[in-house]
Amino acid sequence: MTQYIKGLPENEIKYIFLRTLAWRLGDLADFPNKLMETFSVTQSESYVLLELLCPVLDIVINENPKSAEEIYKLINDQIDEATRMNLANAAFNSIEKCISFCKEHTPSLSRVLYHDWTTNIQIATESLGRIARPVASITMRIQPAASGKNILPPVKSVTMDLTKDMIDALASGFDRLQNQLVRIVQ
């Protein structure tokens, strides 16, 4: 995914950094779609690009780096050297904007940034034989609420394995919860 930001000028990378930050804080929910349009990539590729930028934002906002070289050392070393340096410079030069934006839009509630799922078969053996059951593995990337000294806590991943019965129970519970929330608003 670094090929999309490899040759970009620093001001465009700074623009993408700030947009990524706004997306994480809930102000630009459609930013992954804008990345899809801008770079002609799939939705999953746009999330890969965001996952590349989020740790850099965490460094910039929470670790108070003194130089671009400090940021450079902490960026994933699987990225080529020129792109890492470009990212580090853009990140360092946008520290003030990132921190002030975070202070104005501090996440007070955790929120799901995106989710994905896969299905597979789980096999269990009992004394009566083998039992196979379908299972959905749901992975959610969550932006935690601000806490302590972290203005913007790092994104966390939560994975759940759910059977059809569990999904049915959750859906039923969410329907009731949605009805309650609608009544509160009215």
N, C-alpha and C positions, 0 to 999 in steps of 0.2 A: 504493500500500500504506500510505501514511501515514494514510489515513482510519481505519485500525484502531487506531492509537495516538494519534490526534489529541486526543481528549477524555479520555484516561486520566489518572487522578491520578498524581502523581510516584511514589508508593510502588509502584504497579502496573508502571510503566515500569522502576523499579529491579529489581523482581522478574523482569521479562522480560529485562533486561540480564544479571542473574546467571545465569538459566537459559540464555541464549544462550552465555555464557562456559562454563558447564558442558558444553553441547553441543559447543562447539569443542574442549574438552579431552577429550572422549570419555566423560563421565560421564552424559550424558542423550541417548543415541542416538535416542530416540523423541520428542524435543522438537519437531521439525517436525510430527509427527502431532498432538501436543497443541495446537500453534498452529492446525492445521487444524480441530480440534474447537472450540477456544475462539472463533475468529473466523469459523467457517464458510467457510473458503477452500480452494482447491485446494492440492495439495502444492507446485506450482511457485510459487504466491503466497506460501506460507509461507517458501520459500527466498528470495523477493524481500525479504520482511520481515527475514529473518536477514541478508541481504546489506546491508540498510540499517543494521543495528545493528553489524555486525562492524567497519567502519571507525571507528565511534565508540568501540568497545571498544579498538581499536588505539591511538587517541589517548590515552584514559584510562590505559591500562596502560604504554605505551611512551614517551610524550612528557611525562609529569609536568606536566600543566596546572596553572596557579596559580589559575584562575578558570573559572566556567561560560562567561564571555564568550570565553575562549580556545578552548574546545571549540566554542562556537557558530560561530565564524568558520571552523572547519575542517569543519563538517558540510555535506554536499551542499546547495548552494544551490537545488536544485530542490524542496526541501521547504519548505512554507510557514513563515513567520517564527515563528508561535506554537508550532508543533510542533518546530521546530529549538530554540527556547529551552527548551521542556519537556524535550526529549531532553538538551540540554546541562546543565540543572540536575540531572536525574536521574543523568546520568553523573558529574557532578562530585561529587554527594553520595554516590555509591557507589564512589568511587576506592579507599578503604581496603579495602573488602570484595573488590573485584575483584583488587587487587594481592595481598592475602593469599591468596585462593583460587588465583591463578596460581602463587604461590610454593609452595603445598602440592601443586599438581597440574601442575607444569611438564611440558609435553609432551616426552618423551624420544625419541619416534619420530614421524615424520611420519605423518599419517593422512588418508585420503580422507573428506571431510565428506559430499559427495554427488557424483553424476555424472549426466550426461544425454547423449543421443546423437541424431544425425540421420543419415539415409541420403540419398545423392545419387548421381548418375552423374558420373564423371570421364571426360573425353574427351581422348584423346591422338591426335595425327596422326603417322603414320609414312609412309615412302615407299610402303608397300603400301596405305595407306588409313587410315580413321579407326578407332580402337579405343575402345569404350565399356566401362567396367567399373564395377560398383557399389562404392561406398565408404561406410564408416560413419565419421562424425566423432564421436569420443567426447571429451567435455569433463569434466574432473574438477576439483573445487575441493578444494584440499589445505591442511590445517593443518600447516605445517612444524614440525619439532622446535625447541625453544628453542636459541638460539645467541647467543653474545656477550652484549651488553647487553640484547637484546630478550627479555623474559620470555615474551612471546607474539608471535611473528613474524606479520606480516600474512598473511591467506589468499592463496594463489596459485592461478592457473588453469593447467591443462595441457590442451592439445588435441592429439589424435592422429587422423590419417586412416588407417584400416586397411581392407585388402581382405579378402575372404573367406578367402584363403589365410593371411594374417597372423593373422586371428582364430582359424582352425583350429589354427595352430601355437601361439598363446598358450594356447588352451584345453587342448591336449595337454600343454604345459609346466606349466600350473597344476594339471592332474590329477596329474602326477608329483610336483610340489611338495607338493600336499596329502597325497599318500600318504606322502611322506617326513616331513612334520610329524606325521602321525598316528603313525608308527612311533616318532618321538622321544618323544612324550607317553606312549606305552604302556610 
